[in-house]
Amino acid sequence: MREQPLNDETLHPVLAELPVFEPDAELWPRIVAAHAQSRAARPRRRWLAGAGIAAAAAAVVIAAIVAVPRRNVEPPSLAAQRESQALEREWQSLTPVSARPAADLARLHVIDAALQSAYDRGAQADELGSLWKERNDALRGLILTARADTVTRI
């Protein structure tokens, strides 16, 4: 069965069949009160919606901070210290203890004392880095000297 759309001609008989009655006298004040209550609740709903959005944004930021993997970047002085240890092992393997000149050892002891003093007084990273660089440069020089002193036999 196909329903026909309602137009003015077909709507008039349908409306004529509806009952006619007088609304309750208290209906209009109830409508006004409900409208006022709805209007008063809007700012609260907006505030709650804003708070919800802010909480969701905070949760996203915290999740991003927690989820981002942190790189274990070691301080420059620690990297220089490890390099210094490797250079010292190399120098010790090239030069026997009896063949090490006292002047070379004295220079390393002076640098080591300066490093210890810097650590004791809580020196900044740039000062420590320059002292470690100086120690590494001294060790590289000792390694070059030890390699030059090595006699190559043919």
C-alpha positions in Angstrom: 0.0 0.0 0.0 1.3 3.3 -1.0 0.9 6.4 1.2 0.2 9.6 -0.4 2.0 12.8 0.7 -0.1 15.2 2.7 -0.9 18.4 1.0 -3.3 21.1 2.0 -6.3 19.3 0.5 -5.5 16.0 2.3 -4.3 17.6 5.5 -7.5 19.5 6.2 -9.6 16.4 6.8 -6.9 14.8 9.0 -6.6 17.9 11.2 -10.4 18.2 11.4 -10.5 14.8 13.1 -8.1 15.8 15.9 -9.7 16.7 19.2 -9.8 20.3 20.3 -9.1 21.1 23.9 -7.9 23.9 26.1 -4.4 23.5 27.5 -3.8 23.5 31.3 -3.4 27.0 32.7 -0.1 26.0 34.4 1.4 24.8 31.1 2.9 28.1 30.0 4.7 28.8 33.3 6.1 25.3 33.3 7.4 25.8 29.7 9.0 29.1 30.8 10.6 27.5 33.9 11.9 24.6 31.9 13.4 26.9 29.3 15.0 29.0 32.1 16.4 25.9 33.7 17.8 24.7 30.4 19.3 28.1 29.8 20.9 28.1 33.2 22.4 24.6 32.7 24.1 25.6 29.4 27.1 27.3 31.0 27.6 24.4 33.3 27.4 21.9 30.4 29.9 24.1 28.5 32.2 24.2 31.4 32.0 20.4 31.9 32.6 19.9 28.2 35.6 22.3 28.3 37.0 20.5 31.4 36.5 17.2 29.6 38.4 18.4 26.5 41.2 19.8 28.7 41.5 16.5 30.6 41.6 14.6 27.4 44.3 16.9 26.0 46.3 16.6 29.2 46.0 12.8 29.0 47.3 12.9 25.4 50.3 15.0 26.4 51.2 12.8 29.3 50.8 9.7 27.1 53.1 11.3 24.5 55.7 12.1 27.1 55.6 8.6 28.6 55.5 6.9 25.2 58.4 8.7 23.6 61.5 6.6 24.1 64.3 8.4 25.8 67.7 8.1 24.4 70.5 7.3 26.8 72.8 10.1 25.9 75.9 10.1 28.1 77.5 13.3 29.1 80.4 14.5 27.0 82.8 14.1 29.9 81.7 10.4 30.3 82.3 9.7 26.6 85.7 11.5 26.8 86.5 9.4 29.9 85.8 6.2 28.1 87.9 7.3 25.2 90.7 8.2 27.6 90.5 4.7 29.1 90.8 3.1 25.7 93.7 5.3 24.7 95.5 4.6 28.0 95.1 0.8 27.4 96.5 1.2 23.9 99.5 3.2 25.2 100.2 0.7 28.0 100.1 -2.2 25.4 102.6 -0.4 23.2 105.1 0.8 25.9 106.3 -1.4 28.8 106.4 0.2 32.2 110.2 0.3 32.3 110.3 2.2 29.0 107.9 5.0 29.9 109.7 8.3 30.4 109.1 10.0 33.7 108.2 13.3 32.0 105.3 11.6 30.1 104.0 10.1 33.3 104.4 13.5 35.1 102.3 15.2 32.5 99.5 12.7 32.8 99.7 13.0 36.6 99.3 16.8 36.4 96.3 16.5 34.1 94.8 13.8 36.4 95.3 16.0 39.5 93.6 18.9 37.7 90.7 16.6 36.7 90.3 15.3 40.3 90.4 18.9 41.6 87.7 19.9 39.1 85.5 17.0 40.2 86.0 17.8 43.9 84.9 21.4 43.5 82.0 20.5 41.2 83.3 22.0 38.0 81.0 22.6 35.0 80.8 20.2 32.1 82.7 22.5 29.8 85.7 22.6 32.1 85.7 18.9 32.6 85.3 18.3 28.9 88.4 20.4 28.2 90.5 18.6 30.8 89.4 15.2 29.4 90.3 16.5 25.9 93.7 17.6 27.2 94.3 14.2 28.7 93.2 12.4 25.5 95.5 14.6 23.4 98.4 13.8 25.7 97.7 10.1 25.5 97.5 10.3 21.7 100.9 12.0 21.7 102.3 9.3 23.9 100.9 6.6 21.5 102.4 8.3 18.5 105.8 8.5 20.3 105.6 4.8 21.3 104.8 3.8 17.7 107.7 5.9 16.4 110.1 4.3 18.9 109.1 0.8 17.8 111.9 -0.6 15.6 110.6 -2.4 12.5 112.9 -5.2 11.3 112.8 -6.3 7.8 
